[in-house]
Amino acid sequence: QVEVNALARSDCDFRVRASGLSDLLFCDSSQANMGIGDKPNSGVNRLHVQTDAVSSVVQRWETTAVPTAADFSVKLEVMASGTPALNGSGLGCIDFIGDDSGGAQHTYARMSVTMADKGAGTEDSVLKFECVDGGTDAVEHLTMGNGRVRVNESKSNVDFMVSSDANDRLLCTDASFASGVGAVVIGNV
């Protein structure tokens, strides 16, 4: 057993260096953060995993367990154990963030879950998919849960299309038709 700052009398950072990396592992005791990679002070709480290699696997969760019909062989859990005060409380989200060609950062896509009804015994949740659309962040495209599935609930200019092996547009709604006349197309017309 190895302990660093065992008596916890002062902030004491811990750093592991590697060839070509100033911080292979960095524990920032004053911020209570741990970084893996070369950017430990990125402002991300608790854990930041960073790489500069394109197409690299940043994380892998693997097991040798055989999948069964009764359960999954690998699970990734996002858990909020605090008791929510309000319906609509955010349980968790996964953001896909990148820079545009001008260097501005955007959340290009978000998958999020909110508690639509937090009441014990009547719980409902909502799973929402949002994307950048036409330069606008967080345009809602698909919402599922709380007894319904909705496409384009935010009433954005978003088309909906179902394709088949023989038709590009088996079913299509065209959001640009403001009057609703001819807004739904069935088949390749």
C-alpha positions, 0 to 999 in steps of 0.5 A, a space after each residue: 500500500 502506498 499513500 500520498 499525503 496520508 495525514 491530509 494536512 495540506 493540498 498535495 498534488 500527485 503526478 506520473 510523467 511518461 515519455 512525451 507526456 508531462 502528465 500521464 496521471 495527475 491528481 490535483 488535490 486542491 480541485 479534487 480532480 484526476 486527469 489522465 493524459 496531458 491536460 489535467 487542468 482542463 476544468 473538467 471535474 473528477 476525471 479527464 481522459 485526453 488524447 491527441 491521436 485521431 481514431 484512437 479508442 479513448 476508453 474501452 469497457 470490456 468483459 469476457 462474460 457471455 451475453 445472455 437473454 437475462 442481462 447485458 454482459 457490459 453496462 455503463 451506468 450514469 447515476 444521480 443519487 441525489 433526491 430531485 426537488 422538481 419534475 423535469 430535473 436533469 438526470 444526465 447527458 452525453 455531449 458531443 463537442 467540437 470546434 467549427 472552422 472559425 474556432 468556436 466551440 459547439 455542442 454538436 449533439 446531446 443525448 439527455 435524460 430528464 425526470 418527467 415525474 420524480 414521484 415514487 411509484 409514478 416515475 417517468 423519464 424523457 430521453 431527448 436527442 438534440 443537434 446543431 442545426 443551421 448554426 443553432 445549438 440544441 435543436 431538439 429532433 427526437 424525444 421519447 418517454 412520459 408515454 409518447 414519442 415526438 419528432 421535432 417537438 421544438 417546431 424547428 425546420 426539420 424534415 422527417 423521412 423513412 426510407 425503404 430498400 426500394 424508396 428513398 422516401 417511403 414516408 416524408 414530411 417536409 417542414 418547409 411547407 408552412 400551410 401543411 398542404 402537401 407537407 406529407 409525402 408517401 412514396 417517391 413523388 
